[in-house]
Amino acid sequence: MKTPDKWLNTPFTKEGGRSVWALGIPGHRLEVLENEEFRWLQFGNPIVQSAVCREHPAQLVLPYTRRMMCALLFQPEPRRVWSLGLGGGALVRFIQQFLPDTRVDGVELHGEVIRLAQRFFYLPLESPLFHIYQTDARLMVADPENGVADLIFVDVFHGKQLPDWMEQSEFFEHCRERLSLNGVLCVNLLVRDAEHFATILQAIRRAFSAGSLCATLENYTNIVVYAFRQPPPELSLKGLRQRAHELRGGYPLDFPAFVKNLNRNNLSQDGQLLLRTNGNIKG
C-alpha cells in the first residue's frame, strides 16, 4: 500500500485535477475532481470533503479520517459502527477492509451524495453488514428503534460550516443514548474560532458526563473529540502506548503518534489521562 501521505504533494484544487462531475443541490454545489492517482469531492468551496486513492480505495487519504479512526484505541472491537455524514464513504471502505465482521451503517441526508459515492468513490454495495440510511443524522440518533452502536462517527457539514444544531446538547444526548455501554462518539470539528469550539465542546460535555478527550491535526484546524458512554478501562499513558503498539500491526494507522497527540492536548496526572467533563475533571 502506498504511503498515506503521498497526497500531500497533490494539489486538491481545480487546477490540480479535472472536473468529472458537478451538480447543484440546495445549499451545496457538489463537484468531483480527479487526477491520475486520486479522486476528491468538494462542496463548492476549497475544503476537500472526501478523497480516495484510485488504486487503493480502502486507504484513508485525508489526515482527519485517520485521526477519527484512531478511536479504535478506545473501542478496538466494534460490532456495529455508524458513520453520520457519508461523504465519499472513506470510513466505510476502511471498516469493510480491516474490520470485515463489523456492521457499518452510513447515514447521509442527500441522495445525490450517496449516488456519487457509489459511482465515483467505490462505495460498497449494501449487504447484511452494510446499510445506507438516507435521513437526517438527528433523526437517526433520536430513534431508539435503530438500536445501538459501539462507535459513532460524526462528520457532518453544511457547506463549509458545522450545522447550528451541533451547538446544542440535544443531538449529543441522543448520540449517547444510541451508544453501547462501552461505546465511543467521535466528532470531527472544523470550528470558526476558539469561542465556537468552546460552545460545541460544552454541548458535548453536558451530554457525556463520563468525559471526553480532544486531539488535533498537525497543520490543520480540525479538532477531533472523543466522548465516552462510560470511562474507558485504560487511560494510563503506559497502557495506551502498549495498546497502540499492538494495534499498529493490524491497521495502517499511527496509533503511537495518536497517543502522543492525546498527551499534548489533554490534562494528565501521575501518568494518567484525565477525562474532561462539564465543569470538572474526572480521572
N, C-alpha and C positions, 0 to 999 in steps of 0.2 A: 504493500500500500504506500502511496506517495506521502511524503511529509505533509501533515495537515496545514502547515504554514506556508506552503508554496503559493497560496492565493495572495499572500501579502505583496507579491510582485505583480499582481494582476489589478489593473485599474477597473474597479466595478463601476464604470460610468458609461454613458452613451458613447463616448469617444473610445472607450476600451473594449467595446463589443458591438455587435449588430443587433438591432431590434428584430425579434422574430414573431412577436405577437403583442398586441395592445388593445385595451378596451376601457372605456369609461363606465363606471358604475357609481351610484350615489355616494358622494364623499370621497371617491378614490379614482385614480387612473391606474389601472393595472398594466404593467409592461414587463415582458420577459426579454432579456438580452442574453447573448452568449458569445463566447469565443471558442477557440479550439478545445479548451480544457474544461471550462466552467459555464454554467448557466445560472442566471440570477434573476430575482424578482424585485421590482420596485413599485411603489405606490404613488408615482407622480412626484417624487422628491428624491434627493440624493441618497436617502437611507436605504440600505440593502435589507429587504425583509427576509430573504431566504436565498441560499446558494447551494449548488450541488456540483460535485466533481463528476463529469460525464462518464469517466472511466470507472470510478469507484463511488457509486451513489450512496453507499452507507456511511461514507466518511463525513464527519462533522466539519464543515469548512469554516464557518464563522465562529470566532472565539467565544461569543456569548452562549452558543449552543453547547459547546464543550464544557463551559462553566456550569451551565444548568444540569447537564448530565452527570456532573460530579456529585449530584445529590445521592448517587449510588453509594457514596461513602457512608451515608446515614441509613439508607434502606437498600442493602445490597441484593435482596432477593424479592423484588416486587412481583406480585402475581397479577396485578392489574394497574395500568397506567392511563391517566387521562392527559391529553395534550390539548389545552384550551388555546385556540388560535393556531390553526393548522399551518397556515403559510404554505411553503413548499413541501412540508412533511419531513423535514430533516430529522426530528426526534423520532418519528415513526419508523423511518428507514433504519436508523441506528438500532432501535429496540428490536426490530424484526431480525436484524442480522446478529446481534450479540446477546439478545435475551429471547430466543426463539419460542420459549414456552410461556412467555408473558402475554397476557391480553392487553391490547392497547386500543384506546378509543380516541379518535380525533374529533375535535369539536370546532366547527367553523360556521360563521353566520352566512357568508356569501357563497352561493352555489358556484359562481364563476371562479372563485379561488380554489374550490375543490376540483373543478374540472381542469383548471390549468395545472394544478399539482399532479393530476393523473396524466395529463397529456405531455407535460414538459419536465416534470421533476420526479419521475419514476415512482410515484406513489403506488404502493402495493394494492392489489385488488382486495376487496373486502373478503373476509374469511371468518371462521369461528373465533380467531384470535385478533381480528382487526375489524373495527366498525367505525363508520363516519356518521356523526350526528350533525346535520345541518340545522343549527339552532344557536341562539344567543348563549354565551358562556354562563350568564347569570341564571338562565332557566335551567341549564344542565345541572348546576350545583345546587339549585334550590329544590329540586325534585328528589325526594328520598327514594322513589321507585327506581332511580338509576343506580342504586347500590352504592358501594364504597370503593375507593382506590387506595393503593399503597403509596403511589406518587401522583401528585397533580402538578403539571407544569402549566404556568400561566404566561403566555406571550401574546398579549392582546393589545392592538393599537388601532386607533382611528387616524388614518393618515400617518403623520409623524408624531402623534401625541398619544399619551395614555388616555383612555376614556375617563370622564369625570367620576364615574361611579367607583373607580378604584381608590378614590379619596375617602370613601365611606366604609365603615367596618362591616356592613351587612353582607356584601359579597364574600368577604373573607370568613365571616362566621359560617356561611353556608359551605365554604370550602372545608372548614374544619369538620363540619358535620358529615361531609362526604369522604373523609379520610378514615382508614382503618386505624386501629389503636396505635400502631407503630408507624403511621403514615407521615409523609413529609410533603409540604407545599413548597414549590419552588417558583418564584416570581421574577421575571426579567423586567427591570425598570429602566426607562430612559427618561430621566426627570429634567425639568426646566432649570431648577436651581436647588439650593440646599433647603429652602423653605418647602418647596414642592415635595422633595424627598422625605422631609420630616413629617409632612402631613400623611403621606401614604404609609410610611413606616409606623406611625402611630395607629392608623387604622388596622394594620396587620397585627400589631401588638395587643390592641384591645380585643381582637378576636382570638388570638392564640396566647392564652395565659401561661402555657408551658414554656414559651420563649421562642426566640429566633436568633439567627446569625446572618451576617452580611458578608458578601465577597465582591471585590471589584475586578475590573479587567484592565490590564496594562494598556495605556494609550487609548482607552475608550471611556466614555462617560456612563456606560451601563453599570448598574448595580444589581446584583442578584441576591435575593433574600430567601432564606430557608426557614420555614416556620414549622413547628412540631406539634402534633396532637398530644404527645407526652414527651418528656425529656429523653433524648437518645441515651441508650445504656452506656455508651462510650463517648466521653468528652475530654479525656486526658489527651494532651498532645502526644505523649508517647504511644498511647493506644491507637490514636488516629493515624500516626505515622506508620505504625505496623500494619494497620488495615490498608492504608494507601499503598504500601509496598506490595501487599498481597493482591489487591485489586488491579494494580498496574499491569500485571501479567496477562489479565484477561480482556483488557479493553485498551484501545488506542487513546487513552486519556491520561494526562499528567496529574494523577492524584497527589503525589508528594508536593508539587507546586501549589496545589489547591489548599493543602493543609497549611503551608506557609502563608498563603494569602489570608486564610481564616485567622491565623495567629496575628497578622498585621492589622486586621480590620475589626477585631473583636477583643474585648477585655478578657484577661486570663488571670488566674491566681493559683500559685503553687502548681504550675504545670497543667492546669485545668481550664478549658474554655468556659466562660460564664455566659449563660443564655440571658439575653436582654428581654425584659418583659415590660409591660406598660407601667412605668413609674418606678421600677426597681430592677435589680439584677438578681438572677437566680442561678445557682450552680447545680 
